Every structure is written in structure tokens, then in C-alpha cells.
Amino acid sequence: MASDPEAPASSANSPPPRRDSAQRARINRWPTIAIAGVIVGTGTLFFNVMPLILSSLARARPLTDSQIGFFASAVMGGAMVATLASVLWIRRFSWRLTSLVAALAATAALFGLMVLENYFAMLAVAFVLGCGQAAMIAPPIALLSDTDTPTRNFAVMVGLQVGLASVLAAAFPAIDGAWSFAGGMGVMGATTLVCAGLALTLPAHGIRGGGGAPAVARPPSNAPVFLGLGALLVFYTGITAVWGFAGILGDARGLGEGEVASAVSVSLGAGLVGSVVAGVLGDRVRALSAILFGSLGVGATYVLLAFEGGYWFFLATLLAMNAFWNVSVAYQAGLIASFDVTGRFAILMTAGQTAGALLGPGMMGLILDSTDGFRIGLAFAGVWILGAYGLFWKAVQSGALARN
């Protein structure tokens, strides 16, 4: 992997400052931000359409709920490992090359899952898939953290994520009906291969220390950013515990395959609305207030999911869940980026998300295997969602104390 050293410090001849200025301008251009968002959106497709993928896997392979949960956890575990490792290289190696190689590895893993039937082989390839996807999206996330308006640009990223996922979710019933689980893996593999080409248009490097205008003043300590990352982990544990099994919950409520896929697809569109709202409001709303609003909203949808209901009730609940979730997560990302002192730790947001996604589905699968219904699992997930807000509050207080 070719290295891409940082530009040297400013000198009397002044080329490095001009280079840094040009790099800042390039990073803040809308086409660059859009390409970064598309790559992140493709790299997170597995997570965003997880309910449909896991339901398809359950129909295609004779697996228990816990085995299905651990398959998802294998993908998330690989992503977490790769994201943690990215701290070592994100400011040293070429963003273009690392994103390209990682996209090709993820493509190969997705194509491999089309044909594998041995469960343990599938787990191993799922782990490789997670590694590839996480390494592919680390440079675009670092790029967005370096921009002058990270909260707004993370909202754009979230919007592109849910937009791409909505398209795949809408097409998923036809794909699954024609080619089963292999079809979904093949379509995601082809999409990831396209992103390998897009990776070649990324800047080779960013701006050391980040270029984002903070939502709060930058503290002289990394304690707030690590508290924020821990809060993100807790939040995504609560989210993925429910989202990963939303399709199976719909099946348990007596909904048909098409109805479940329709509800998931349309609800992802509500996530797009939530991200647009966050992008428009930006720093005019306090981050903690927006996070609390989103957390309480998600918790309320979990209460509703505990009750029986038909298609429209299920759809309305998932719509609200996705809207609240994506309003909150845009502000979470902007807040964590504003805490980052060195510009190296904001990329660990993916690790926080994937660590939560590693824990959530596996724990929910174990709960479902040992209980008769979803209510205990929903209560478990709700506690994690509200606990995440407490950690974000503590992160902000820690930052304020560090500045005094």
C-alpha cells in the first residue's frame, strides 16, 4: 500500500500553505462530498437493509435465530476491527488506494456469499466483508470530518445512505424472489464494484487535525470524543437490536414478505427526511437537544412495536423510528467531529456504530431464542437508546470542564 505523507510544515517559500488551501477547497466541494456520501452509502448497505437480508437468509438456509444474528455480528465484527486499525493509517496512506483495495475485497466477499452454504465458511467471509466495507468508507468519513461544515455534510452523507438503501429495499422482493439470498449479495457486490471506481476520484489525503468548524469549542483533551464514541456504540446497540430483526418481527406479526419489504423500503425514505431536516437545521439547534429528541422518539416507537398491529401500524412505526433515528445520528456525528482534537479519531464513529451492530443483533437473537416474544428484546433495546443520550450529555460536560 503506497504511503501518502502529509504536506510539510509551512516554510518561507509558502507552497505547503497553498497546497493545504487548495486541498481544503477541494474537500469542501459538493461533488467530492457527494461521492464520499455515495461510497459510505454503498459500504453501509448491508446494515441499512439488514432486516431484508436476514429474512432472506432465514428462508434460504436452515439456521436458527441466534445463528442468523451471529452472521450479522460477524459482518459488524469485521467492520469494527478494520475501523480500529484505520486509526493507524488514515493520515498516512493514500485514501484513493485504500478505499479502492477495500472495495474490491468487499466485492469478492459478497460474490463469495452467493455460493457458500457452509455456516462457518459464511461467518469467515462475512467477517472479511465487514473489514472491506469499513476500510472502504473510512477515508470518506475522514474527508467529511475535515470539511468546514461537518454537521451539514454528515447529514448529506446520511441522506445518501438511506436513499441508496431505499432503492435496494424497494427492489429487494423482486431480487429475492428471482434469485433468493444469492441475488441480494450479487446486486450489492456489483454496486460495491462501481464504488471501487468512484474511490479513484477521492483526494489522496486530507487536512491534518480536521478542518471542521466545531459545533462547540474544541477541548484540549480527547476524553469527550471517546465518551461520544462510547455513546454512539450504545446507541447503535439499541438500534440494531431492533432494526436487524424488523423483518422477522414483521413475519411474526403475520405480514407477508412483500408487506415487510415494502415497510422497510418506505421507512428508509423517512430516514432521508430526517437527515434533510438535520441538514437544514444544522447548528441552529443544540446538538444535545436534537439527540434527546431523536432518542425519545426512537424509544416511543419501541413501545409501539410491542403491540400487535397490521401492515399500516407496522409501517407507521418504522417510519417514525427511521426519522427520529436519522435526525439524532447526524447531530451525533457532528458533535463527535467537533470534539476531535487530532483529526484521527472521528473515523472511529464507524467502529462505534459497528461495535453496536456487533452486539445488538447477537443479543436480540439470544433473547428471542430464550423468550416467547419481542417485548423483552424491545425493552432491552430502549434502555440502550436512552443510556446513549446520558453518555452524550456526559461528553459535553466533560468538554466544558476541560476548557475551564
C-alpha positions as CSV (number, residue, x, y, z in Angstrom):
1,M,0.0,0.0,0.0
2,A,1.6,3.2,-1.1
3,S,2.1,5.9,1.5
4,D,0.9,9.4,1.2
5,P,2.8,11.6,3.6
6,E,1.3,14.8,5.0
7,A,2.4,18.0,3.5
8,P,5.3,19.5,5.3
9,A,5.0,22.4,7.7
10,S,4.8,26.0,6.3
11,S,8.1,27.4,5.0
12,A,9.3,30.7,3.7
13,N,8.6,29.5,0.1
14,S,4.9,29.0,1.0
15,P,4.0,26.1,-1.3
16,P,2.6,23.9,1.5
17,P,0.1,26.6,2.7
18,R,-1.1,27.0,-0.9
19,R,-1.4,23.2,-1.2
20,D,-3.3,23.0,2.0
21,S,-5.6,25.8,0.9
22,A,-6.3,24.0,-2.4
23,Q,-6.9,20.8,-0.6
24,R,-9.4,22.4,1.8
25,A,-11.2,23.9,-1.2
26,R,-11.4,20.5,-2.9
27,I,-12.6,18.7,0.2
28,N,-15.4,21.2,0.6
29,R,-16.7,20.9,-3.0
30,W,-20.2,19.4,-3.4
31,P,-19.1,16.8,-5.9
32,T,-16.4,15.5,-3.5
33,I,-18.9,15.4,-0.6
34,A,-21.5,13.6,-2.8
35,I,-19.0,11.0,-3.9
36,A,-17.9,10.4,-0.3
37,G,-21.6,10.0,0.7
38,V,-22.2,7.5,-2.1
39,I,-19.2,5.4,-1.1
40,V,-20.3,5.4,2.5
41,G,-23.9,4.7,1.5
42,T,-22.7,1.6,-0.5
43,G,-20.5,0.5,2.3
44,T,-23.3,0.5,4.7
45,L,-26.0,-1.1,2.5
46,F,-25.7,-4.4,4.4
47,F,-26.5,-2.6,7.7
48,N,-29.3,-0.5,6.2
49,V,-31.1,-3.3,4.5
50,M,-30.2,-5.9,7.2
51,P,-33.8,-6.8,8.0
52,L,-34.4,-7.9,4.4
53,I,-31.0,-9.7,4.1
54,L,-31.5,-11.6,7.4
55,S,-35.1,-12.6,6.4
56,S,-33.8,-13.7,3.0
57,L,-31.0,-15.7,4.7
58,A,-33.6,-17.3,7.1
59,R,-35.6,-18.6,4.1
60,A,-32.5,-19.7,2.1
61,R,-30.6,-21.5,4.9
62,P,-31.8,-23.8,7.7
63,L,-30.5,-21.5,10.5
64,T,-31.7,-20.6,14.0
65,D,-32.4,-17.0,15.1
66,S,-29.1,-16.9,17.0
67,Q,-27.1,-18.2,14.0
68,I,-28.7,-15.5,11.9
69,G,-27.9,-12.9,14.5
70,F,-24.3,-14.1,14.7
71,F,-23.9,-14.0,10.9
72,A,-24.8,-10.2,11.1
73,S,-22.5,-9.9,14.0
74,A,-19.6,-11.4,12.0
75,V,-20.0,-8.7,9.4
76,M,-20.1,-6.0,12.1
77,G,-17.2,-7.5,13.9
78,G,-15.0,-7.4,10.8
79,A,-16.0,-3.8,10.3
80,M,-15.1,-2.9,13.9
81,V,-11.7,-4.5,13.6
82,A,-10.9,-2.7,10.3
83,T,-12.1,0.6,11.6
84,L,-10.0,0.4,14.8
85,A,-7.0,-0.4,12.6
86,S,-7.7,2.6,10.3
87,V,-6.6,5.0,13.1
88,L,-3.0,3.8,12.3
89,W,-3.2,4.6,8.6
90,I,-5.9,7.1,7.9
91,R,-3.5,10.1,7.9
92,R,-0.5,8.2,6.4
93,F,-1.7,6.2,3.4
94,S,-3.5,7.2,0.2
95,W,-7.2,7.5,0.6
96,R,-7.7,6.6,-3.0
97,L,-5.7,3.4,-2.9
98,T,-7.0,2.1,0.5
99,S,-10.6,2.7,-0.5
100,L,-10.1,1.0,-3.8
101,V,-8.5,-2.1,-2.4
102,A,-11.1,-2.4,0.3
103,A,-13.9,-2.0,-2.1
104,L,-12.5,-4.9,-4.2
105,A,-12.2,-7.1,-1.1
106,A,-15.8,-6.4,-0.1
107,T,-16.9,-7.2,-3.7
108,A,-15.1,-10.5,-3.6
109,A,-16.7,-11.4,-0.3
110,L,-20.2,-10.5,-1.5
111,F,-19.8,-12.7,-4.6
112,G,-18.4,-15.5,-2.4
113,L,-21.6,-15.4,-0.2
114,M,-23.7,-16.0,-3.3
115,V,-22.4,-19.6,-3.4
116,L,-21.4,-20.6,0.1
117,E,-23.6,-22.8,2.1
118,N,-21.4,-24.0,5.0
119,Y,-22.3,-21.8,8.0
120,F,-18.7,-21.4,9.4
121,A,-17.4,-20.6,5.9
122,M,-20.1,-18.0,5.6
123,L,-19.1,-16.5,9.0
124,A,-15.5,-16.2,7.9
125,V,-16.4,-14.5,4.6
126,A,-18.9,-12.2,6.4
127,F,-16.0,-11.1,8.6
128,V,-13.9,-10.3,5.5
129,L,-16.9,-8.4,4.1
130,G,-17.2,-6.2,7.2
131,C,-13.4,-5.5,7.1
132,G,-13.6,-4.4,3.4
133,Q,-16.7,-2.3,3.8
134,A,-15.3,-0.5,6.9
135,A,-11.9,0.2,5.3
136,M,-13.7,1.4,2.1
137,I,-15.7,4.1,4.0
138,A,-13.1,5.2,6.5
139,P,-11.4,7.7,4.0
140,P,-14.8,9.4,3.0
141,I,-15.7,9.7,6.7
142,A,-12.3,11.3,7.5
143,L,-12.9,13.6,4.5
144,L,-16.3,14.8,5.8
145,S,-14.8,15.4,9.2
146,D,-12.2,17.7,7.6
147,T,-14.8,19.9,6.0
148,D,-15.8,23.3,7.2
149,T,-19.4,22.3,8.0
150,P,-19.3,18.7,9.2
151,T,-22.8,18.6,10.7
152,R,-24.4,19.6,7.5
153,N,-22.2,17.3,5.4
154,F,-22.8,14.3,7.7
155,A,-26.5,15.0,7.2
156,V,-25.9,14.8,3.4
157,M,-24.0,11.6,3.9
158,V,-26.8,10.1,5.9
159,G,-29.3,11.2,3.3
160,L,-27.4,9.4,0.5
161,Q,-27.1,6.3,2.7
162,V,-30.8,6.0,3.3
163,G,-31.5,7.0,-0.3
164,L,-29.4,4.2,-1.7
165,A,-30.8,1.8,0.8
166,S,-34.3,2.7,-0.1
167,V,-33.7,1.9,-3.7
168,L,-32.3,-1.5,-2.9
169,A,-35.0,-2.2,-0.4
170,A,-37.7,-1.4,-3.0
171,A,-36.1,-3.8,-5.5
172,F,-35.3,-6.5,-2.9
173,P,-38.5,-8.5,-3.1
174,A,-38.1,-9.0,-6.8
175,I,-34.4,-9.8,-6.5
176,D,-35.0,-12.2,-3.6
177,G,-38.0,-13.8,-5.5
178,A,-35.9,-14.4,-8.6
179,W,-32.5,-15.4,-7.1
180,S,-33.0,-15.8,-3.3
181,F,-30.2,-14.8,-0.9
182,A,-27.6,-15.1,-3.7
183,G,-29.4,-12.3,-5.7
184,G,-29.1,-9.8,-2.9
185,M,-25.5,-10.5,-2.4
186,G,-24.8,-10.2,-6.2
187,V,-26.5,-6.9,-6.5
188,M,-24.6,-5.4,-3.5
189,G,-21.4,-6.9,-5.0
190,A,-22.0,-5.2,-8.3
191,T,-22.8,-1.9,-6.6
192,T,-19.6,-2.1,-4.5
193,L,-17.6,-2.7,-7.6
194,V,-18.9,0.5,-9.0
195,C,-17.7,2.3,-5.9
196,A,-14.2,0.9,-6.5
197,G,-14.1,3.2,-9.5
198,L,-15.5,6.1,-7.6
199,A,-12.8,5.7,-5.0
200,L,-10.2,6.7,-7.6
201,T,-11.8,10.2,-7.6
202,L,-11.2,10.8,-3.8
203,P,-8.4,13.1,-2.6
204,A,-5.3,11.2,-1.7
205,H,-5.1,12.9,1.7
206,G,-7.0,15.3,3.9
207,I,-6.1,18.1,6.3
208,R,-4.3,17.0,9.5
209,G,-6.3,17.8,12.6
210,G,-9.5,18.2,10.6
211,G,-11.0,21.3,9.0
212,G,-14.4,21.3,10.5
213,A,-15.9,24.3,12.2
214,P,-17.0,22.9,15.5
215,A,-20.5,22.9,16.9
216,V,-18.8,23.5,20.3
217,A,-15.3,24.8,21.1
218,R,-12.6,22.2,20.7
219,P,-11.5,20.9,24.1
220,P,-7.8,20.3,24.8
221,S,-8.5,16.6,25.7
222,N,-9.6,13.5,23.8
223,A,-11.8,12.4,26.7
224,P,-15.0,13.9,25.2
225,V,-14.5,12.3,21.8
226,F,-14.1,8.9,23.4
227,L,-17.2,9.4,25.5
228,G,-19.0,10.4,22.4
229,L,-17.8,7.3,20.6
230,G,-18.9,5.1,23.5
231,A,-22.3,6.8,23.4
232,L,-22.5,6.0,19.7
233,L,-21.8,2.4,20.4
234,V,-24.5,2.2,23.0
235,F,-27.0,4.0,20.6
236,Y,-26.3,1.5,17.8
237,T,-26.6,-1.5,20.0
238,G,-30.2,-0.4,20.8
239,I,-30.9,0.5,17.1
240,T,-29.5,-2.7,15.5
241,A,-31.1,-5.0,18.1
242,V,-34.5,-3.9,16.7
243,W,-33.6,-2.9,13.1
244,G,-31.8,-6.1,12.4
245,F,-34.8,-8.2,13.3
246,A,-37.5,-5.8,11.9
247,G,-38.2,-8.2,9.1
248,I,-38.5,-11.2,11.4
249,L,-40.7,-9.1,13.7
250,G,-43.0,-8.4,10.7
251,D,-43.1,-12.1,9.8
252,A,-44.1,-12.8,13.5
253,R,-46.9,-10.2,13.2
254,G,-48.3,-12.2,10.3
255,L,-47.2,-9.8,7.5
256,G,-46.3,-11.2,4.1
257,E,-42.8,-11.0,2.6
258,G,-43.9,-8.2,0.2
259,E,-45.5,-6.2,3.0
260,V,-42.4,-6.5,5.2
261,A,-40.1,-5.4,2.3
262,S,-42.5,-2.5,1.5
263,A,-42.5,-1.3,5.1
264,V,-38.7,-1.4,5.3
265,S,-38.2,0.3,2.0
266,V,-40.7,3.1,2.7
267,S,-39.4,3.6,6.2
268,L,-35.9,4.2,4.9
269,G,-37.4,7.1,3.0
270,A,-38.4,8.6,6.3
271,G,-34.7,8.4,7.3
272,L,-33.9,10.5,4.3
273,V,-36.4,13.1,5.5
274,G,-34.8,13.0,9.0
275,S,-31.4,13.6,7.6
276,V,-32.6,16.5,5.4
277,V,-34.2,18.1,8.5
278,A,-30.9,17.8,10.4
279,G,-29.0,19.3,7.4
280,V,-31.4,22.3,7.1
281,L,-31.4,23.0,10.8
282,G,-27.6,22.4,11.3
283,D,-26.1,24.4,14.1
284,R,-29.2,26.4,14.7
285,V,-30.3,23.6,17.1
286,R,-28.2,22.5,20.0
287,A,-26.8,19.1,19.4
288,L,-27.8,17.6,22.7
289,S,-31.4,18.8,22.3
290,A,-31.6,17.2,18.9
291,I,-30.1,13.9,20.2
292,L,-32.5,13.8,23.1
293,F,-35.4,14.5,20.7
294,G,-34.3,11.6,18.5
295,S,-33.7,9.2,21.4
296,L,-37.1,9.8,23.0
297,G,-38.7,9.4,19.6
298,V,-37.0,6.1,18.9
299,G,-37.9,4.8,22.4
300,A,-41.5,5.7,21.8
301,T,-41.5,3.6,18.6
302,Y,-40.2,0.6,20.5
303,V,-43.1,0.9,22.9
304,L,-45.5,0.8,19.9
305,L,-43.7,-2.2,18.3
306,A,-44.5,-4.1,21.5
307,F,-48.2,-4.1,20.5
308,E,-49.9,-6.2,17.8
309,G,-50.9,-4.4,14.6
310,G,-51.4,-4.8,10.9
311,Y,-49.4,-3.5,8.0
312,W,-50.2,0.2,8.3
313,F,-49.4,0.2,12.1
314,F,-46.1,-1.6,11.4
315,L,-45.2,0.8,8.5
316,A,-46.1,3.9,10.5
317,T,-43.9,2.8,13.5
318,L,-40.9,2.0,11.3
319,L,-41.4,5.4,9.5
320,A,-41.2,7.2,12.8
321,M,-38.3,5.1,14.0
322,N,-36.2,5.9,11.0
323,A,-37.0,9.6,11.0
324,F,-36.1,10.0,14.7
325,W,-33.0,7.8,14.3
326,N,-31.5,9.8,11.4
327,V,-32.2,13.2,12.9
328,S,-30.3,12.1,16.0
329,V,-27.4,10.4,14.3
330,A,-26.5,13.4,12.1
331,Y,-26.1,15.5,15.2
332,Q,-24.2,12.7,17.0
333,A,-21.7,12.6,14.1
334,G,-21.3,16.4,14.1
335,L,-20.8,16.5,17.8
336,I,-18.1,13.8,17.8
337,A,-16.3,15.5,14.9
338,S,-16.3,18.8,16.9
339,F,-14.6,17.1,19.8
340,D,-11.9,15.5,17.7
341,V,-8.6,17.3,18.5
342,T,-6.2,15.4,16.2
343,G,-8.4,14.6,13.3
344,R,-7.6,10.9,13.7
345,F,-10.5,9.7,16.0
346,A,-13.6,10.9,14.2
347,I,-13.3,7.9,11.8
348,L,-13.9,5.7,14.9
349,M,-17.5,6.6,14.6
350,T,-17.8,3.6,12.2
351,A,-16.2,1.5,15.0
352,G,-18.8,2.8,17.5
353,Q,-21.6,2.0,15.1
354,T,-20.3,-1.4,14.1
355,A,-19.5,-2.4,17.7
356,G,-23.1,-1.6,18.5
357,A,-24.2,-3.5,15.4
358,L,-22.0,-6.4,16.5
359,L,-23.7,-6.6,19.9
360,G,-27.3,-5.7,19.1
361,P,-28.4,-8.5,16.6
362,G,-26.5,-11.2,18.5
363,M,-28.0,-10.2,21.8
364,M,-31.5,-9.9,20.4
365,G,-31.2,-13.3,18.8
366,L,-30.3,-14.8,22.1
367,I,-33.2,-13.1,23.8
368,L,-35.6,-14.3,21.1
369,D,-34.3,-17.9,21.4
370,S,-34.9,-17.9,25.2
371,T,-38.2,-16.0,25.3
372,D,-41.6,-16.2,23.7
373,G,-41.8,-12.8,22.1
374,F,-40.2,-9.5,21.2
375,R,-41.3,-7.4,24.2
376,I,-38.3,-8.2,26.4
377,G,-35.9,-7.5,23.5
378,L,-37.7,-4.2,22.7
379,A,-37.4,-3.1,26.4
380,F,-33.7,-4.1,26.3
381,A,-33.1,-2.0,23.2
382,G,-34.9,1.0,24.6
383,V,-32.7,1.1,27.7
384,W,-29.6,1.3,25.5
385,I,-31.1,4.1,23.4
386,L,-31.8,6.3,26.4
387,G,-28.5,5.3,28.0
388,A,-26.7,6.7,24.9
389,Y,-28.1,10.1,25.5
390,G,-26.7,10.1,29.0
391,L,-23.3,9.4,27.7
392,F,-23.5,12.2,25.1
393,W,-24.6,14.6,27.9
394,K,-21.5,13.5,29.9
395,A,-19.3,14.0,26.9
396,V,-20.5,17.6,26.5
397,Q,-20.0,18.2,30.3
398,S,-16.5,16.7,30.1
399,G,-15.6,19.0,27.2
400,A,-16.9,22.0,29.1
401,L,-14.8,21.1,32.2
402,A,-11.7,20.5,30.1
403,R,-12.0,24.0,28.7
404,N,-12.2,25.6,32.1
